[in-house]
Amino acid sequence: MKFTTRLSSFIGKSLQRVEASTRKAVPALDRGIDAYREMPGPKVFVLALLAGLLLLVIWAYLAPIDMVVRGQGRIVPSDHNQIIQHLEGGIVSAIVVREGAAVRKDQVLITIRDVRASSDQGEGRVKLLGLRARVARLTAEAGGATQLNLPADMLADPAGQSEQAAFAARQAKLNGELSILREQTTQRQAELNETISRQKSLTDEYALVQQQYQLVHSMYLKSAASQLEDIQAQSRAQDVRSRLSAASSMIPRLRAAISEAQAKVTDGVSRFRAEARADLTTAETELARLSEEMKSRNDRVLRSEVKAPMDGVVNRIFVNTVGGVVKPGDPILEMTPIDDKVVVEANINPTDRAELAIGKPARVKVTAYDYGVFGSMQGKVTEISADTVPEEKGERHYRVKIEVTRDPEQIKSAGNSLPLMPGMTATADIVVGRRTVWQYLMSPINRFTQSALREPR
C-alpha cells in the first residue's frame, strides 16, 4: 500500500516537470521553423536531390549489366591423367622426381637399368661397325679401287682393321694371279714375235733353196749335174718348206694362246669384282636389317630413362625403392597434364540450365588469388553434362566445363605469371544475357505482379 502511494506520487511529479519543459520549448520550436522557412538553402538542396534522383533513374534505365549464372568449381586437367609404364621392365636405378613435382616434357623421371638391352646394344654396335667396314671394302673391290680408305673411327676398331687387312690380302692374291697370267701373255707374245721372225726368215730361205733346186734339177736334166746333187737340193728345199710350214702353223696357236691369257686376265678381274658385288649385296642387306634392328635396341636403351611425355605434375609414384624390379608393362607413375589450356569444371544449379549454351562467355575467378588484386580470366563454355550429377551431399547439379586460354597478363604477381594448378577452386560466372539496372530492380515487382491475385487451381 505504501509502495503504491509513493509510485503514484513519483509519476505525478515527473509529468508536471515534462509539461513545464514542453511549455517552454514550443515557442522556441515555432521560431526555429519560421527561420528555416525563410532560408534559401533547403530549396536548392531539395532541387539538387531531385535532379540527382532523376539522373540516377535515367542511368538505371540505360546502363546495361551482364546477366550471369554462377557456379562453384575447380580447375581440372584438360586431358585425362596419364599412367606412365615401361615396356620391358628392369631394375630401378634412380628415382629423380617426387610426388607433387611439376615437370617439363622429356624430363627424366625414373631411370631403369636393363642389362640385357645394354648388352644387345653394344653387340649390335660392334656388328654394325663391322658390316659398315665390310661394305666399304666390298664397294672398293667392286669398283676396282686399289686402295681402301676407311674413316678414322673404323680404322680404330678391330673390325675395320680386319677389313683393311682382308682388302690388302685379296688385292695381293688377285695381283698375283693376274701377274702370272700377264707373264704367260708376255711369254706367248715373245714366242709369237720369234715365230713370225723365223717364218719370214724361212720364207726367204725357202725361196732361195727352191731356186737352187730348180737350177740343179735343170742341170740334172741336161746331165750337167749328178742325180745325188739333184736329190740333195730337193731335200734341202723340202726341209726348209717343212720348217716354214711348222712356223706358219705355230703363229695362230700362239695368237690364240695370247688371246686366252688376256681373256683370263679380264675374266679374273671380272670374276673378282662380280664376287665382290655379290658379297656387297648380301652385306648391304644384312646392314639394312641390322640398322633397323638397332633402332629397336637403341629405343630399348633410351627407354631406360623414363621421361615425361608432356608438361605436368607427378601425382603418384608406384615405385619407391631404388633397386626394385619393375615388371614389363607395370605402371610406374601417374601424371596430370598441364598445358596452355585451363579447364574449369563448375557445378550449376538445375534451375539455371535453360539459360546455358555451348559457347557462352564466362569469367573465372580463382579462389586462391584475390579477385580485387589479380582480376579474373575470360573463357567460354565447351561442355554441358547431359544430366544432373549427384554431389557428395546428395545435391544434384549440371556439370559445365569452361575452357580458359592461359593469358600471361591475366594473373600475375611482381611481373611473374602465377601458377594455375589442377585442383584449385574457382568461381565461374557464365554470361547468359544483358539487361539494364532498371530491369534488374523491377524484376521482383514484375514477378510479383505476374503471380499476385491469382488463385491456384
MARPA-821313 format. One line per field, with one value per residue (C-alpha): residue in one letter; x, y, z. Coordinates in steps of 0.25 Angstrom, whole numbers, plus 5000, padded with zeros to 4 digits. Layout:
REM MARPA-821313
code <- (A:...);
c1 <- (X:...);
c2 <- (Y:...);
c3 <- (Z:...);
//
This chain:
REM MARPA-821313
code <- (M:K:F:T:T:R:L:S:S:F:I:G:K:S:L:Q:R:V:E:A:S:T:R:K:A:V:P:A:L:D:R:G:I:D:A:Y:R:E:M:P:G:P:K:V:F:V:L:A:L:L:A:G:L:L:L:L:V:I:W:A:Y:L:A:P:I:D:M:V:V:R:G:Q:G:R:I:V:P:S:D:H:N:Q:I:I:Q:H:L:E:G:G:I:V:S:A:I:V:V:R:E:G:A:A:V:R:K:D:Q:V:L:I:T:I:R:D:V:R:A:S:S:D:Q:G:E:G:R:V:K:L:L:G:L:R:A:R:V:A:R:L:T:A:E:A:G:G:A:T:Q:L:N:L:P:A:D:M:L:A:D:P:A:G:Q:S:E:Q:A:A:F:A:A:R:Q:A:K:L:N:G:E:L:S:I:L:R:E:Q:T:T:Q:R:Q:A:E:L:N:E:T:I:S:R:Q:K:S:L:T:D:E:Y:A:L:V:Q:Q:Q:Y:Q:L:V:H:S:M:Y:L:K:S:A:A:S:Q:L:E:D:I:Q:A:Q:S:R:A:Q:D:V:R:S:R:L:S:A:A:S:S:M:I:P:R:L:R:A:A:I:S:E:A:Q:A:K:V:T:D:G:V:S:R:F:R:A:E:A:R:A:D:L:T:T:A:E:T:E:L:A:R:L:S:E:E:M:K:S:R:N:D:R:V:L:R:S:E:V:K:A:P:M:D:G:V:V:N:R:I:F:V:N:T:V:G:G:V:V:K:P:G:D:P:I:L:E:M:T:P:I:D:D:K:V:V:V:E:A:N:I:N:P:T:D:R:A:E:L:A:I:G:K:P:A:R:V:K:V:T:A:Y:D:Y:G:V:F:G:S:M:Q:G:K:V:T:E:I:S:A:D:T:V:P:E:E:K:G:E:R:H:Y:R:V:K:I:E:V:T:R:D:P:E:Q:I:K:S:A:G:N:S:L:P:L:M:P:G:M:T:A:T:A:D:I:V:V:G:R:R:T:V:W:Q:Y:L:M:S:P:I:N:R:F:T:Q:S:A:L:R:E:P:R);
c1 <- (5000:5011:5019:5007:5005:5020:5020:5007:5014:5027:5019:5011:5023:5030:5018:5018:5033:5031:5019:5026:5038:5029:5022:5036:5041:5029:5031:5045:5042:5032:5042:5052:5043:5040:5054:5057:5046:5052:5066:5068:5078:5068:5061:5073:5077:5063:5064:5078:5074:5062:5071:5081:5070:5065:5079:5080:5067:5072:5085:5078:5069:5080:5092:5094:5099:5102:5093:5101:5099:5109:5115:5126:5136:5151:5162:5163:5173:5170:5173:5172:5183:5194:5199:5214:5218:5231:5230:5242:5243:5256:5263:5261:5274:5269:5256:5258:5245:5236:5221:5215:5227:5224:5232:5234:5233:5244:5249:5255:5246:5252:5264:5262:5275:5273:5286:5281:5277:5291:5298:5289:5292:5307:5307:5299:5308:5320:5313:5308:5322:5328:5317:5320:5335:5331:5322:5333:5343:5334:5330:5344:5347:5334:5339:5353:5360:5374:5373:5363:5361:5353:5349:5357:5346:5346:5361:5362:5352:5357:5346:5351:5366:5362:5355:5367:5376:5366:5366:5381:5381:5371:5377:5391:5384:5377:5390:5398:5388:5388:5403:5404:5394:5401:5414:5409:5403:5417:5424:5414:5415:5430:5429:5419:5429:5440:5432:5428:5442:5446:5435:5440:5454:5449:5441:5453:5462:5451:5451:5466:5467:5455:5463:5475:5467:5461:5475:5481:5469:5471:5485:5482:5472:5483:5493:5501:5499:5498:5485:5491:5493:5478:5473:5481:5476:5462:5463:5468:5456:5447:5453:5452:5438:5435:5440:5433:5420:5422:5425:5413:5404:5410:5406:5391:5393:5402:5392:5381:5389:5391:5377:5373:5383:5378:5364:5368:5373:5360:5352:5360:5357:5342:5341:5347:5338:5326:5329:5331:5317:5310:5316:5313:5298:5298:5306:5297:5284:5290:5294:5280:5274:5283:5281:5266:5269:5278:5266:5259:5271:5274:5260:5260:5273:5266:5254:5263:5261:5246:5243:5231:5222:5217:5217:5210:5210:5214:5202:5207:5219:5216:5231:5238:5250:5263:5268:5254:5249:5239:5231:5228:5216:5215:5210:5222:5216:5203:5203:5193:5196:5198:5197:5193:5178:5172:5159:5149:5139:5127:5114:5102:5088:5078:5068:5079:5080:5071:5080:5093:5098:5111:5120:5114:5125:5130:5138:5146:5151:5162:5159:5174:5176:5169:5159:5161:5176:5178:5165:5158:5160:5152:5147:5135:5126:5131:5123:5110:5106:5094:5088:5090:5101:5099:5109:5115:5104:5093:5090:5089:5096:5099:5114:5119:5133:5139:5152:5160:5172:5184:5188:5201:5196:5183:5188:5202:5209:5222:5223:5222:5211:5204:5202:5189:5189:5178:5170:5169:5155:5149:5136:5130:5121:5115:5109:5095:5090:5089:5079:5079:5079:5065:5061:5068:5062:5048:5049:5044:5032:5029:5030:5020:5010:5010:5007:4999:4984:4983:4976:4983:4974);
c2 <- (5000:5010:5006:5009:5022:5026:5021:5030:5042:5040:5039:5051:5060:5054:5058:5072:5074:5069:5078:5090:5087:5086:5099:5106:5098:5101:5115:5113:5102:5111:5122:5111:5106:5120:5124:5111:5114:5128:5121:5119:5107:5096:5099:5097:5085:5078:5082:5076:5064:5062:5065:5054:5044:5047:5045:5032:5027:5031:5023:5011:5011:5012:5005:4991:4980:4965:4954:4943:4929:4926:4913:4907:4898:4895:4894:4881:4875:4878:4863:4851:4847:4839:4826:4824:4810:4803:4793:4783:4786:4785:4789:4803:4810:4825:4832:4846:4853:4853:4853:4867:4871:4880:4874:4878:4870:4860:4862:4849:4843:4830:4822:4807:4798:4787:4779:4771:4783:4790:4777:4775:4790:4788:4775:4781:4793:4784:4776:4789:4795:4782:4782:4796:4793:4781:4789:4799:4788:4781:4794:4798:4784:4784:4798:4793:4802:4799:4805:4805:4818:4815:4826:4828:4822:4809:4808:4810:4798:4783:4781:4792:4787:4773:4778:4787:4774:4766:4776:4776:4761:4759:4770:4763:4750:4756:4763:4750:4743:4754:4755:4740:4742:4754:4747:4736:4746:4753:4739:4735:4749:4747:4733:4739:4750:4740:4731:4742:4746:4731:4730:4742:4736:4723:4729:4736:4723:4715:4724:4723:4707:4706:4714:4705:4693:4697:4701:4687:4680:4687:4683:4669:4668:4673:4663:4674:4670:4657:4651:4652:4667:4668:4659:4667:4681:4675:4670:4684:4691:4681:4683:4698:4697:4687:4697:4709:4701:4698:4713:4717:4707:4712:4726:4724:4715:4726:4737:4728:4726:4741:4744:4733:4738:4752:4747:4740:4754:4761:4749:4749:4763:4762:4750:4757:4769:4760:4752:4766:4771:4758:4759:4774:4772:4761:4771:4783:4774:4770:4784:4789:4778:4781:4796:4794:4785:4795:4805:4795:4792:4807:4810:4800:4806:4820:4815:4812:4827:4829:4843:4851:4851:4865:4876:4872:4869:4856:4851:4837:4829:4814:4810:4816:4806:4808:4794:4789:4781:4787:4776:4779:4788:4791:4805:4814:4828:4835:4849:4861:4868:4883:4891:4905:4902:4904:4896:4899:4889:4897:4892:4899:4899:4891:4904:4911:4900:4907:4919:4911:4908:4904:4915:4925:4934:4933:4940:4931:4935:4926:4926:4925:4939:4951:4956:4970:4969:4959:4960:4949:4941:4940:4927:4920:4908:4896:4885:4883:4870:4863:4860:4865:4859:4856:4862:4857:4864:4858:4871:4870:4880:4881:4880:4890:4891:4905:4906:4917:4921:4923:4938:4942:4956:4951:4946:4952:4956:4964:4962:4947:4938:4931:4916:4910:4896:4885:4884:4899:4904:4915:4923:4923:4934:4930:4942:4938:4951:4966:4975:4989:4993:4997:4984:4977:4986:4984:4969:4966:4975:4968:4955:4959:4965:4953:4944:4953:4952:4938:4927:4913:4903);
c3 <- (5000:5004:4991:4982:4988:4986:4972:4969:4975:4967:4954:4956:4959:4946:4938:4944:4940:4926:4924:4929:4919:4907:4910:4910:4897:4888:4886:4882:4873:4865:4864:4858:4848:4843:4842:4834:4824:4821:4818:4802:4804:4807:4794:4786:4793:4790:4776:4775:4782:4772:4760:4765:4767:4753:4747:4755:4749:4735:4738:4743:4731:4721:4728:4724:4733:4730:4734:4739:4744:4756:4759:4768:4763:4761:4751:4745:4735:4720:4718:4726:4736:4729:4734:4731:4728:4724:4713:4716:4731:4739:4751:4757:4758:4761:4765:4760:4764:4776:4777:4774:4766:4753:4742:4727:4715:4713:4727:4733:4744:4747:4742:4740:4737:4727:4726:4714:4706:4708:4704:4692:4688:4690:4682:4671:4670:4668:4657:4651:4650:4645:4634:4630:4629:4621:4611:4610:4606:4596:4590:4587:4582:4573:4568:4564:4575:4578:4592:4603:4611:4623:4633:4645:4655:4646:4646:4661:4662:4661:4651:4642:4643:4640:4627:4623:4625:4617:4606:4605:4605:4594:4585:4587:4583:4571:4567:4568:4559:4549:4549:4545:4534:4529:4530:4521:4511:4511:4508:4497:4491:4491:4485:4474:4471:4470:4461:4452:4450:4448:4438:4430:4430:4426:4415:4409:4411:4404:4392:4391:4393:4383:4373:4375:4374:4361:4356:4360:4355:4341:4341:4344:4333:4324:4330:4336:4350:4357:4362:4376:4375:4370:4382:4392:4386:4386:4401:4405:4399:4406:4419:4419:4414:4425:4435:4429:4430:4444:4448:4440:4447:4461:4459:4460:4472:4479:4476:4481:4494:4496:4494:4504:4514:4512:4514:4527:4532:4528:4534:4547:4549:4545:4554:4566:4564:4562:4575:4582:4577:4581:4595:4595:4592:4604:4613:4610:4612:4626:4629:4626:4634:4646:4645:4646:4658:4664:4665:4674:4682:4684:4687:4698:4704:4702:4710:4722:4724:4727:4722:4724:4711:4714:4723:4736:4751:4757:4765:4769:4768:4769:4770:4782:4784:4777:4773:4772:4760:4750:4742:4727:4726:4741:4744:4749:4751:4749:4743:4742:4729:4729:4716:4711:4714:4727:4729:4740:4744:4750:4757:4752:4759:4751:4751:4742:4732:4722:4720:4718:4704:4698:4694:4705:4710:4725:4735:4744:4758:4764:4779:4783:4777:4782:4771:4774:4772:4761:4754:4746:4734:4721:4716:4709:4711:4704:4710:4718:4724:4718:4732:4746:4754:4769:4778:4792:4800:4791:4783:4768:4759:4744:4741:4732:4726:4723:4715:4718:4710:4719:4717:4724:4726:4733:4747:4750:4763:4762:4747:4748:4744:4756:4755:4751:4756:4755:4768:4771:4774:4765:4763:4749:4745:4731:4724:4719:4714:4717:4724:4730:4744:4744:4738:4750:4760:4754:4752:4766:4764:4751:4757:4768:4758:4749:4761:4770:4772:4764:4771:4768:4762);
//
